[in-house]
């Protein structure tokens, strides 16, 4: 009895922390994310995306983040923070909520990758490559990529179900078994490994392009190019770097959790272990939601131009 008490106390403490995190932190995060997404879109539209196609990807990402907040984060907040289960008796809503969660979770980093590629094109020394950074290409890639992921994730509409997470507590999740294992591997490889690597490669490439321009700035034609970059692209690079760093940091937390779950999925676990893993999983889910909600406020810290534009909006 004396041995089990500390474990029981730990489990109840972790459950209390998780309840309070989603009960109070969830609504705050939803409010901040809502306001931040709206402000971001207003600012980016005022900058005229036709002059910088990268802004189209930023706008698309913020719209995707908005859907994630209200169709994924809100659902988890209701379930874990308020014991409200919107999909516990509605299988159609269950399918839709899982589908939207997977879709928006991949669309946000996808737009970041496109924005990074655009900066590689826009900062190139070769004029014929810079010309490929166009509003038309940005629209085609944003719409075409969105359609691809909408179709690619359609499996979630079929292979999701209402499962019992605790006694008399139900929520919507992926079908347990081979399918959920495949999706876990997919999340770990695509979103945890491949996406961060691509983001790092493209943003370092764009930074190197800018450095190359500065090294040969004594040439008149390149001086003109550098001045143009300063007004258009060099303001975007810090925002892009910041978003990439935030995405990688918070995604790595979930990647570590997924890796642990895959390694220990066939291990026998007692009640305390299951409850602790449940706490860690949903804590990492909360952390994973952070990049979708704090972009506007980190923009205010990083960019003086962004701060001035926000002031103009409210004034």
C-alpha positions in Angstrom: 0.0 0.0 0.0 2.8 2.4 0.9 4.5 1.6 -2.4 1.5 2.3 -4.6 0.5 5.6 -2.9 3.3 7.7 -4.4 2.4 6.4 -7.9 -1.3 7.1 -7.4 -0.5 10.6 -6.1 1.7 11.2 -9.2 -1.0 10.0 -11.6 -3.6 12.2 -10.0 -1.3 15.2 -10.0 -0.5 14.7 -13.7 -4.2 14.4 -14.5 -4.9 17.6 -12.6 -2.2 19.4 -14.5 -3.5 18.2 -17.8 -7.1 19.2 -16.9 -6.0 22.7 -15.9 -3.7 23.0 -18.9 -6.6 22.5 -21.3 -9.3 24.1 -19.2 -7.4 27.4 -18.9 -4.6 27.2 -21.4 -6.7 25.8 -24.2 -9.2 28.8 -24.4 -6.2 31.3 -24.1 -4.4 29.6 -26.9 -7.6 29.5 -29.1 -8.1 33.2 -28.5 -4.5 34.2 -29.1 -4.4 32.0 -32.2 -7.7 33.5 -33.6 -6.6 37.1 -33.1 -3.1 36.3 -34.4 -4.3 34.6 -37.6 -6.7 37.5 -38.4 -4.0 40.1 -37.8 -1.4 38.3 -39.8 -3.8 38.0 -42.8 -4.7 41.7 -42.6 -1.1 42.7 -42.5 0.0 40.5 -45.3 -2.8 41.6 -47.6 -1.9 45.3 -47.0 1.7 44.5 -48.1 0.3 43.6 -51.5 1.1 39.9 -52.1 1.6 40.6 -55.9 4.9 42.3 -55.0 6.1 39.4 -52.9 4.6 35.9 -53.7 5.9 34.6 -50.4 3.1 36.5 -48.7 0.6 34.3 -50.5 2.1 31.3 -48.7 1.9 33.1 -45.4 -1.7 34.0 -46.0 -2.5 30.4 -46.9 -0.7 29.1 -43.8 -2.6 31.4 -41.5 -6.0 30.4 -43.0 -5.0 26.8 -42.5 -4.0 27.6 -38.9 -7.4 29.1 -38.3 -9.1 25.9 -39.4 -6.8 23.9 -37.2 -7.6 26.0 -34.1 -11.4 25.6 -34.4 -11.6 22.0 -35.8 -8.8 20.4 -33.9 -7.5 22.4 -30.9 -11.0 23.4 -29.9 -12.1 19.7 -30.0 -9.2 18.5 -27.8 -9.8 21.4 -25.4 -13.5 20.4 -25.0 -12.6 16.8 -24.4 -9.6 17.2 -22.0 -10.5 20.4 -20.3 -14.3 20.3 -20.0 -15.2 16.6 -20.4 -17.3 17.5 -23.4 -17.2 14.9 -26.2 -18.7 16.4 -29.4 -18.0 13.2 -31.4 -18.8 10.6 -28.8 -22.1 9.8 -30.4 -21.7 11.3 -33.9 -19.5 9.1 -36.1 -19.7 11.5 -39.0 -18.3 14.4 -36.9 -15.7 12.0 -35.6 -14.5 11.2 -39.2 -14.5 14.9 -40.1 -12.6 16.0 -37.0 -9.8 13.5 -37.5 -9.6 14.3 -41.2 -9.3 18.1 -40.6 -6.7 17.5 -37.9 -4.4 15.5 -40.1 -5.0 17.8 -43.1 -4.2 21.1 -41.3 -1.3 19.6 -39.4 0.5 18.9 -42.7 -0.7 22.0 -44.6 1.0 24.5 -42.2 4.5 23.1 -42.7 3.8 22.5 -46.4 3.2 26.3 -46.9 6.4 27.0 -44.9 8.3 24.7 -47.4 6.8 26.6 -50.4 7.7 29.9 -48.8 11.3 28.8 -48.3 11.5 27.6 -51.9 10.1 31.0 -53.0 12.9 32.8 -51.1 15.5 30.6 -52.8 14.1 31.6 -56.2 13.7 35.3 -55.2 17.3 35.6 -53.8 19.1 33.9 -56.7 21.8 35.7 -58.5 20.4 34.4 -61.8 17.7 36.7 -63.3 15.9 33.8 -65.1 15.5 32.0 -61.7 14.3 35.1 -59.9 11.6 35.6 -62.5 10.1 32.2 -61.4 9.1 33.8 -58.1 5.7 35.0 -59.2 2.3 35.5 -57.8 0.9 33.1 -60.4 3.2 30.3 -59.4 2.5 30.9 -55.7 -1.3 30.6 -56.4 -0.8 27.5 -58.5 1.4 25.7 -55.9 -0.9 26.8 -53.0 -4.1 25.6 -54.6 -2.6 22.5 -56.2 -0.7 21.5 -53.1 -3.9 22.0 -51.0 -5.9 19.8 -53.3 -3.2 17.1 -53.2 -3.2 16.9 -49.4 -7.0 17.1 -49.3 -7.1 14.0 -51.4 -4.1 12.3 -49.8 -5.6 12.5 -46.2 -9.1 11.3 -47.3 -8.3 7.9 -45.7 -8.9 9.5 -42.3 -12.6 9.9 -43.2 -12.8 6.1 -43.3 -10.3 4.7 -40.8 -11.3 6.7 -37.7 -13.6 5.6 -34.9 -15.0 6.4 -31.5 -12.8 4.8 -28.9 -13.0 4.6 -25.1 -10.0 6.4 -23.5 -11.1 5.8 -19.9 -14.1 4.4 -18.1 -17.2 6.0 -19.7 -15.0 8.5 -21.6 -15.1 8.3 -25.4 -13.4 10.3 -28.1 -12.6 10.1 -31.7 -9.2 8.6 -32.8 -7.6 6.6 -35.5 -8.5 3.0 -35.9 -6.3 1.1 -33.5 -4.0 -1.5 -35.1 -2.0 -1.5 -38.3 -3.6 1.7 -39.6 -2.7 3.8 -36.6 0.8 2.3 -36.6 1.2 3.3 -40.3 0.0 6.9 -39.6 2.4 7.1 -36.7 5.3 6.1 -38.9 4.1 8.6 -41.5 3.9 11.4 -39.0 7.4 10.6 -37.6 9.1 10.3 -41.0 7.3 13.0 -43.0 6.5 15.7 -40.4 9.3 14.8 -37.9 12.2 14.2 -40.2 11.7 15.0 -43.9 9.9 18.3 -43.4 12.4 19.9 -40.9 15.3 18.8 -43.2 13.7 20.4 -46.2 13.0 23.6 -44.3 16.6 23.8 -43.0 18.0 23.2 -46.5 15.9 25.7 -48.3 16.2 28.5 -45.7 20.0 28.1 -45.5 20.1 28.1 -49.3 18.2 31.4 -49.3 20.5 32.9 -46.7 23.5 31.8 -48.7 22.1 33.5 -51.8 21.8 36.8 -49.9 25.4 36.4 -48.7 26.6 35.9 -52.2 24.8 39.0 -53.3 26.5 41.0 -50.6 29.9 39.6 -51.4 29.8 41.0 -55.0 27.8 44.2 -54.2 30.5 46.3 -55.9 29.0 45.4 -59.2 26.3 47.9 -60.0 23.7 45.5 -61.3 23.9 43.4 -58.2 23.8 46.5 -55.9 20.4 47.3 -57.5 19.3 43.8 -56.9 20.4 43.9 -53.3 18.5 47.1 -52.6 15.4 45.4 -54.2 15.9 42.4 -51.9 16.2 44.6 -48.9 12.8 46.1 -49.4 11.0 42.8 -50.5 12.7 39.7 -49.3 15.1 40.5 -46.5 12.1 41.5 -44.4 10.6 38.1 -45.0 13.6 36.0 -44.2 13.7 36.7 -40.4 10.0 35.9 -40.1 10.5 32.7 -42.1 13.5 31.7 -40.1 11.6 32.3 -36.9 8.6 30.2 -38.0 10.8 27.4 -39.1 12.7 27.3 -35.7 9.4 27.3 -33.8 8.0 24.6 -35.9 11.0 22.3 -35.6 11.3 22.8 -31.8 7.7 21.9 -31.1 7.4 19.2 -33.7 10.5 17.5 -32.3 8.7 17.1 -28.9 5.9 15.1 -30.6 8.4 13.2 -32.7 10.2 12.0 -29.6 6.9 10.9 -28.1 5.9 9.0 -31.3 9.3 7.3 -31.4 8.9 6.2 -27.8 5.4 4.9 -28.5 6.6 2.8 -31.5 9.5 1.3 -29.5 7.3 0.4 -26.5 4.1 -0.5 -28.3 4.5 -4.2 -27.6 5.7 -3.8 -24.0 3.5 -4.7 -21.1 2.6 -1.6 -19.1 0.9 -1.1 -15.7 -1.7 1.4 -14.9 0.7 4.1 -13.8 2.8 3.8 -16.9 -0.3 4.1 -19.1 -1.5 7.2 -17.3 2.0 8.9 -17.4 2.2 8.2 -21.2 -1.3 9.5 -21.6 -0.2 12.8 -19.9 3.0 13.1 -21.9 1.1 12.4 -25.2 -1.5 15.2 -24.6 1.1 17.6 -23.2 3.0 17.2 -26.4 -0.2 17.7 -28.4 -0.7 21.0 -26.6 2.9 22.0 -27.4 2.3 21.0 -31.1 -0.5 23.4 -31.2 1.7 26.4 -30.2 3.1 27.1 -33.7 -0.4 27.5 -35.0 -1.3 30.2 -32.5 1.7 32.3 -31.7 3.0 33.4 -35.1 1.6 36.9 -34.9 3.2 37.6 -31.5 6.6 36.3 -32.5 6.3 38.4 -35.6 5.9 41.5 -33.4 9.1 40.6 -31.6 11.2 39.9 -34.7 10.0 42.5 -37.2 9.9 46.3 -36.6 8.1 46.7 -39.9 5.4 44.2 -38.8 5.0 46.1 -35.5 4.5 49.4 -37.3 1.9 47.8 -39.6 -0.1 46.4 -36.7 0.0 49.8 -35.0 -1.4 51.4 -38.2 -4.2 48.8 -38.3 -5.4 49.6 -34.7 -4.8 53.3 -35.1 
